[in-house]
Amino acid sequence: MDGKRIQDYWSQEVDALIATYRQFETLIPSQDHQGSAHHGEDGRFVEELLREYLSKYLPKGLEILTGFILRPAVKTGIAGRERKNDIDKNSSQLDIIVYDSERYPIFQRFGNSSIVPPEGVVAIISVKKHLNDGDIIKECQALWHASKLCKTQYSDNPCDNVS
């Protein structure tokens, strides 16, 4: 019986998220397919729903953003930490970026959309309402590329093992 209460709690939280999405489908229904009438807004609503949900549980100082990671080629540094012979690099658009805005700056922000340096990135999440077989490798590679921007030591590409 241990842990049953917390399992029930999280199950109810997930059910509430699904119910909120179903309300969106009810108000903006599609005549041709499951979901809402507008694919782009449907996806954006799911992303925003998850961002709002996650932000309820994160500690102060962590924000849920969407946007890009930009790793600039810094020409100077302190104590040998400069990125010599490097070039500016950026991620593709990321659905959810968990970011430590209390300790690190944001390069640019417009609403929840932002461009952030890698040092403050805590986590990145790709959101897909429907994940097709062909999307898995592409999404994994995009997340791997973004994670490389946040590390100084790169590991082998885990996407190479996805089939």
C-alpha positions in Angstrom: 0.0 0.0 0.0 3.0 2.3 0.4 3.2 4.9 -2.3 -0.5 4.5 -3.3 -1.5 8.0 -2.3 1.3 9.6 -4.4 0.5 7.3 -7.3 -3.2 8.3 -7.1 -2.2 12.0 -6.8 -0.1 12.0 -10.0 -2.7 9.9 -11.9 -5.3 12.6 -11.0 -2.9 15.3 -12.1 -2.4 13.6 -15.5 -6.2 13.1 -15.8 -6.7 16.8 -15.1 -4.2 17.7 -17.9 -6.0 15.4 -20.3 -9.4 16.9 -19.3 -8.1 20.4 -20.0 -6.9 19.4 -23.4 -10.3 17.7 -24.1 -12.0 21.0 -23.3 -9.9 22.7 -26.0 -10.9 19.9 -28.5 -14.5 20.5 -27.6 -14.4 24.2 -28.1 -12.3 24.1 -31.4 -13.2 20.7 -32.9 -12.0 19.3 -36.1 -14.4 17.9 -38.6 -11.8 15.7 -40.3 -9.6 14.2 -37.6 -9.1 13.7 -33.9 -7.9 16.9 -32.2 -8.7 20.5 -32.8 -9.4 22.2 -36.1 -6.0 23.9 -36.3 -2.9 21.6 -36.1 -0.5 24.4 -35.3 -2.6 25.8 -32.4 -3.4 22.3 -31.2 0.3 21.6 -30.8 1.0 25.0 -29.3 -1.9 24.5 -26.8 -0.4 21.1 -25.7 3.1 22.7 -25.3 1.7 25.6 -23.3 -0.4 23.2 -21.1 2.7 21.3 -20.2 4.8 24.4 -19.6 2.2 25.8 -17.2 1.9 22.5 -15.5 5.6 22.1 -15.0 6.1 25.7 -13.8 3.7 24.9 -10.8 6.2 22.4 -9.4 9.6 23.9 -10.1 11.6 25.9 -7.5 11.7 29.6 -7.8 14.4 30.7 -10.1 13.7 28.0 -12.7 11.5 29.1 -15.6 9.8 27.1 -18.4 10.6 28.7 -21.7 10.5 27.9 -25.4 13.0 28.9 -27.9 16.7 28.4 -28.7 20.0 27.8 -27.0 22.8 30.0 -28.3 26.4 29.0 -27.5 28.5 32.0 -28.6 32.1 31.6 -29.5 33.6 33.6 -26.7 37.0 35.1 -27.6 38.0 35.8 -24.1 37.6 34.0 -20.8 38.7 33.7 -17.2 41.4 31.2 -16.1 41.6 29.5 -19.5 37.9 28.9 -19.9 37.6 30.7 -23.3 36.3 28.8 -26.3 39.3 29.2 -28.6 38.8 28.4 -32.3 35.1 28.0 -31.8 32.1 29.4 -33.8 28.7 30.5 -32.7 26.3 27.6 -32.5 22.6 27.4 -31.8 20.0 24.7 -31.3 16.9 24.2 -33.4 13.6 25.5 -31.8 13.0 23.7 -28.5 9.5 23.2 -27.2 10.4 23.3 -23.5 13.6 24.7 -21.9 13.9 24.5 -18.1 16.2 27.5 -17.4 17.9 28.9 -14.3 17.1 32.5 -14.8 18.0 33.4 -11.2 21.7 32.7 -11.8 22.1 33.1 -15.6 21.0 35.9 -18.1 18.7 35.5 -21.0 20.0 36.9 -24.3 16.5 37.7 -25.7 13.0 37.2 -24.4 9.6 37.8 -25.9 6.9 36.3 -23.7 8.0 32.7 -23.1 10.0 32.6 -26.3 13.6 33.2 -25.6 17.2 32.7 -26.7 19.4 31.5 -23.8 23.0 30.7 -23.2 23.7 27.0 -22.4 25.1 27.6 -18.9 21.6 28.1 -17.4 19.9 25.2 -19.2 18.7 22.6 -16.7 16.6 20.4 -19.0 15.1 20.4 -22.5 11.9 18.6 -23.6 10.4 17.9 -27.0 6.6 17.8 -27.0 4.8 15.6 -29.5 1.0 14.9 -29.3 1.5 12.1 -31.8 5.0 10.5 -32.2 5.4 8.7 -35.5 8.3 6.3 -36.1 9.9 8.7 -38.5 9.9 11.5 -35.9 11.9 9.5 -33.2 15.3 9.8 -34.8 14.8 13.4 -35.9 13.7 14.5 -32.4 16.4 12.5 -30.7 19.0 14.1 -32.9 17.7 17.6 -32.3 17.8 17.0 -28.5 21.2 15.5 -28.7 22.5 18.5 -30.7 21.0 20.9 -28.2 22.5 18.9 -25.3 26.0 19.1 -26.9 25.7 22.9 -26.7 25.4 22.6 -23.0 28.3 20.4 -22.3 32.1 20.8 -22.7 32.7 17.0 -22.9 30.7 15.3 -25.7 29.7 11.7 -25.5 28.8 9.5 -28.5 25.6 10.3 -30.2 22.9 8.2 -28.5 20.7 8.7 -31.6 22.9 6.4 -33.6 21.5 3.5 -31.6 17.8 4.4 -32.2 16.2 2.2 -34.9 
